[in-house]
Amino acid sequence: MRSRTPEDLSGRCPRCYLPTRLCLCAHVPRLDTRTEFLVIRHNKEKEKSTNTARMAALALARCQVLTYGAPGPPFDASALEAPGTWLLFPDASPPAPDAPPPKRLVVLDGNWGQARRMMQRVPALRRLPGLALPPPPAETRRLRRPPHPEGMSTLEAMAGALAVLEGEEQARPLYALHELMIDRVLESRGRLGEDARGSADLLELRDER
């Protein structure tokens, strides 16, 4: 599904990039996590309305987004050198058996080919210990078709990482936000079916927090 976001964001929220009538900002949770997230987002993802890293950055207090592949100076890999930094990626090197949990998790944001090229072109990424996640359930809803069964959106992957590192309860609001984002994007395109789910869950989670 192609994302067509007007360059001037006409009729769209400047924070969540969704049409103004479907703005998600009032429903985005704010989570303070032990783990810091560093998202390296491919430049071609930056303006897409379906970019889920944007939602993760709005929800997570300790989340920074860096751009990769933009015109100008090359990517500064020094941002990857902080102690306790791991990489969230299926093929990353496993950590030592007695390694403490990561203080910071690097997340590559882009399609599968873009993420692979980032790994190839930024040697510092390949030196990081990795966190791999189990594949998502086959029935998981998608805004974009993944190229393989283990594929998931950036927001899903960050929620999965939180579930592993800090517990399912901490991850639930991000999973619910992902569902609501799918609802809103499909509604904006006239494709939201009667079986859409997730919106009520997110509102309930916000009430509980």
NUTORZA-12802 format. One record per residue: residue in three letters; x, y, z of N, C-alpha, C in turn. Coordinates in steps of 0.1 Angstrom, whole numbers, plus 5000, padded with zeros to 4 digits. Layout:
N
ALAXYZXYZXYZ;...
This chain:
209
MET500849885000500050005000500950125000;ARG500750214990501650334989501150444998;SER502050515004501750625012501850755004;ARG500850835003500850954995500651075004;THR501651125010501551245019501951365011;PRO501051465011501351595004502551655010;GLU503451715001504651775006504451885016;ASP503351965014503052075023502152035035;LEU501851895036501051845047499651905047;SER499251955036497852015035496851925040;GLY496051965049494951885055495351775064;ARG496651775068497251675076497851725089;CYS497851645100498451685112499951685110;PRO500651795114502151805112502851705122;ARG502251645132502951555141502751415137;CYS501551365135501351225131501151205116;TYR501051305108500951305094499651245089;LEU498651215097497451165093496451285089;PRO495451255081494451365079493951425092;THR493751555092493351625104492151565111;ARG491251515104490051465110490251325117;LEU491451265113491751135119493051145127;CYS493351265131494651285139494651185151;LEU495851125153496051035164496651095177;CYS497051215176497951275187497251265200;ALA495951285201495251285214495251145220;HIS495551045212495450905217496750835218;VAL497850915216499150855217499650845232;PRO499950725237500350725251501750785253;ARG502150815265503550865267504150765277;LEU505150695273505750585280507250625284;ASP507550615297508850635302509550495304;THR510450455296511050325296512450325302;ARG512850215307514250205311515250205299;THR514750145289515550125277515450255268;GLU516550305263516550415254516550355240;PHE515850425230515750375217516350475207;LEU517150425198517750515188517250455174;VAL516450525168515850485155516750555144;ILE517250465135517950515123516950495111;ARG516350605107515250605097515850645083;HIS515550555074515950585060515250715055;ASN516050795048515450925043514150915035;LYS514050805028512850785020511650755028;GLU511750715041510650685050510150815057;LYS510950915057510751035066509351095064;GLU508851105051507651175048506451085046;LYS506550955048505450865046504450865057;SER503250875054502150875065502150735072;THR502550635065502550495071503850465079;ASN504650565081505950535088505650525103;THR505750405109505350385123506450425133;ALA507650455128508650505137508250645142;ARG507550715134507050855139506150835151;MET505250735151504450715162505250665174;ALA506150585172507050535183507750655190;ALA508250745182508950865188507950955195;LEU506750965191505751045199505350975212;ALA505450845212504950765224506050745234;LEU507350735230508350695239509150815243;ALA509250835256510050955261511550945258;ARG512050825258513450805255513650745241;CYS513350825231513450775218513950895209;GLN515050865202515650965193515650905179;VAL515350985169515250945155516351015147;LEU517250945141518250995132517950955117;THR518351045108518051015094519250965087;TYR519050855079520150795071519850815056;GLY520850845049520650855034520250985029;ALA520151085037519751225032520951285024;PRO520651375015521751445008522551525018;GLY523851535016524751605025525751525031;PRO526251555043527251475050526851335052;PRO527851245052527451105055526951075069;PHE526350965071525850935084526950925095;ASP526750985106527750995117527450865126;ALA528350765125528150645132528650655146;SER529150765150529650785164528450775174;ALA527250795169526050785177525850635182;LEU526550545176526350405180527350355190;GLU528250435195529350395203529050395218;ALA527950435222527650445237527650305243;PRO528250285255528250155261526850105263;GLY526649975262525349915264524349925253;THR524949955241524049975229523949835221;TRP522749795218522449675211521749715198;LEU521649615189520849635177519649545176;LEU518549595173517349515171517249475156;PHE517649355153517749315139517849165139;PRO517149095129517048945129518448885128;ASP519348935120520648875117521748935125;ALA521549015135522549065143523248965151;SER524548985155525348895163524648875177;PRO524548755182523948745195524848795206;PRO524348845217525148895228525848775235;ALA526848805243527448705252526348655262;PRO526448525266525448465275525248545288;ASP526348605293526248675306526148825304;ALA525848865292525749015290524549075297;PRO524649195303523549255309522549305298;PRO521349335301520449385291520849515286;PRO520449545273520949675267520349795275;LYS521249905275520750035279520050105268;ARG520550085256520050145244519850055233;LEU518850065225518549975214518450055201;VAL519250015191519250075178518250005169;VAL517350075163516350015154516450075140;LEU516549995130516650035116515250055111;ASP514950165106513550195101513650215086;GLY513050125078512950135064512450005059;ASN512249985046511849855041513049755042;TRP512849635039513849525041515149555034;GLY515049605021516149635013516949745019;GLN516249855023516949965029517649935042;ALA516949855050517649805063518849725060;ARG518749635050519949555047521149645042;ARG520749745034521849825029522449915040;MET521649955050522250025061523249935069;MET522849805070523749715077525049695069;GLN524949695056526149675048527049795048;ARG526449915048527250035046527650105059;VAL527150055070527550115083528150005092;PRO529549985091530149875098529849875113;ALA529749985119529449995133528249915137;LEU527249915128526049835131526349685133;ARG527249635124527549495125528349455137;ARG528849545144529649515156528849515168;LEU527549555167526749565179526149425182;PRO526049395195525249275199523849295195;GLY523149185192521849195187520749135195;LEU519549185193518349135199517449095188;ALA517048965187516148915177514848875184;LEU513748895176512448865181511848745174;PRO510848675181510148575174509248635163;PRO508948555153508048615142506648645148;PRO506048745142504648785147503648675142;PRO502448675149501448575145501048605130;ALA500748495123500348505109499248605106;GLU498248615116497048695114497248845117;THR498548885120498749025123498349115112;ARG497649225115497249315104498449395100;ARG498449435087499549505081499149635073;LEU499949735074499849845064500649825052;ARG501749745053502549705042502849565042;ARG502949495031503149355030504649325033;PRO504949245044506449215046506949115036;PRO508249125033508849025023509048885029;HIS508948865042509148735048508348725061;PRO508048605066507148585077507648665090;GLU508948685091509448755103509348905103;GLY508948955091508849105090507749165098;MET508049285103507049355111507449505110;SER506449585114506749725113507649775124;THR508249895123509149945133508449955147;LEU507250005147506450015159506249875166;GLU505849785158505649645163506949595169;ALA508049615161509349555166509749625179;MET509549755181509849825193508949775204;ALA507749745201506849695212507249555216;GLY507649475206508149345209509449345218;ALA510349435215511549455222511249495237;LEU510249585238509849625252509349505260;ALA508549425253507949315259509049215265;VAL510049195257511249115261512049175272;LEU512249305271513249375280512549425293;GLU511249465292510649535303509249475307;GLY508749375299507549315302506349345293;GLU505449255292504249275283503449395286;GLU503349425299502449535303503049675298;GLN504349685297504949805292504749815277;ALA504649695270504549695256503149715251;ARG502149685259500749685254500249815248;PRO500649935254500150055247500750075233;LEU501950025231502550045217501849955207;TYR501549825212500749735203499349795200;ALA498749855210497449915208497550035198;LEU498550115200498750225191498950185177;HIS499650075175499850025161498449985155;GLU497649915163496349885158495450005154;LEU495550105163494750225160495250305148;MET496650305146497150365134496650295122;ILE496650165122496150085110494750125108;ASP493850135118492450175117492350305110;ARG493150405115493050545109493550555095;VAL494650485092495150495078494150425069;LEU493650305072492650245064491350325062;GLU490950395073489750475072490050595063;SER491250645063491550765055491450725040;ARG491650595037491650545023490350465020;GLY489350475029488050415027488050265027;ARG489050205034489250065034489050005048;LEU488550075058488350015071487149935072;GLY487349805075486249705075485549705089;GLU484449635089483749625102484449545112;ASP485449465108486249385118487449455123;ALA487549585121488749655126488749655141;ARG489949645147490049635161491149725166;GLY491249745179492349815184492049955190;SER491150025185490850165189490350165204;ALA489450075207488850075221489950035231;ASP490849935226491849895235492750005239;LEU493150085229494050195232493450295242;LEU492150335239491450425248491450375262;GLU491150245264491150185277492450185284;LEU493550165276494850165282495150305287;ARG494750415279495050545283494250575296;ASP493050525298492250545310492950485322;GLU493650365320494250295331495450365336;ARG496250425327497550485330497450615338;
